[in-house]
Amino acid sequence: MKKTIKLALVATMFLGVSSAFATNGDVMIGQAAKARAMGGVGIATSFGSESGLANPALINSVENKEVTGAVTFFMPQVDFASNAAANAGGTDVDVSSADSEADFSVIPEIAFAHRIDKNFVYGISMTGVAGMGTDYFDNTVGGADDNGAFEMKTELQIMKIAIPLSYEKSGFAFGLAPILQYGSLQMSHKTLSGFLDNGASTDIGYGVELGMVYNFKNINFNGLTAGLVYKSKIKMEYDNTLSASIGAFGLSNAITSGDKLDQPAEFGVGLSYNIDGHTVAFDYRNISWASATGYSDFGWEDQNVFALGYEYATSAWALRAGYNYAKNPVSEQDGTTYKGAIQNFFNLSGFPGIVESHITFGGGYVVNNALTVDAAFIYAPEVSVSYNTTAFTESLNASAPDSTAEVSHSQIGFTVAASYKF
């Protein structure tokens, strides 16, 4: 038990205090700089020690020992407005939107891989892989600066520690990575009768990632690689968070998942082709939000993720570009019912994982035989949605007009990394 507590504390220090926005729902696209610059590909494209959490089989490209450190600076822009509370008096009132103050995050990563012999490579990866948060605390309900968010403030942080293992034989590489996941969730907001803030709740979950790649050079098709990856669902429970919030709005009997918020399973396939320094890669992933307790209860749908990446590399430098697309998984619920209206309100005010397209580019520079530095830039264009919250307003005043919750969300991210071979 003491070791578990110490590990949780170390994980907390590693994550830091800022909330991590992500790109596919609440999941970061790719790990470290090389993958992110290429649209988040990594199922069939090896990036050395950085591949431990993308496809553990692909750490087989490490020749001896390699360590990579990276940090991502994420700058989301989220704007929210809801006229549910303002219209409770029965008068149609316009409400001004306001920006979330959770607009800057620092996300660290570190990965190591070591080749034991010609067939076997092992490693360790510690990475902030997912998260989400908003902060409208300074927008006072009923005041002149009210954006109708009920002073919503949320902060979800997730970090994975993995021990990837890769075994290669006859053109195949098989990967296995036991996963320890540390998560933290905090929610605070106004309620119908006061203010709710139970502080942050943490949990540790366990899972596994499986990967396989095949290099077609063994059948005289040099440069082509295919890959598969599976990431198991990880069960998480954040005591006295979600249950307290939905209970404060009278939904304890309608949403029975309580404080469970599982990280969903993922399955993916990828292809990569390299010729004369040019690499083109394509990944398809499915994120099973609809089967993840917590997300499924709030109407999140499975997400198909498509990533396309390109790299041109010389012995001294590399240029990379990519594109990533996944449809918004946060589906609108029936806002003419009270449950649906509250689901819409909480999704958009607290967990607006709605961005869809991501444009990426970057590059790398080989300092010497041991050291390489890389950088990536990510831009997610603004997406805006408006969901019905009429029944929420009617619960406050039977004669109130229709109401909506509206959110817009865009992102800018910058990742820098350094890899050292020894």
Secondary structure by P-SEA (a helix, b strand, c coil): caaaaaaaaaaaaaaccbbbbbccccccccccccccccccccccccccccccccccccccccccbbbbbbbbbbbbbbbbcccccccccccbbbbbbbbbcccbbbbbbbbbbbbcccccccbbbbbbcccccccccccccccccccccccbbbbbbbbbbbbbbbbbcccbbbbbbbbbbbbbbbbbbbcccbbbbcccccccccbbbbbbbbbcccccccccccbbbbbcbbbbbbcccaaaaaaaacccccccccccccbbbbbbcbbbbbcccbbbbbbbbbbccccccccccccccbbbbbbbbbbbbccccccccbbbbbcccccccccccaaaaaaaaaaaaccccccccccccccccccccccccbbbbbbbcbbbbbbbaaaaaaaacccccccbbbbbbbbbbbbbbccccc
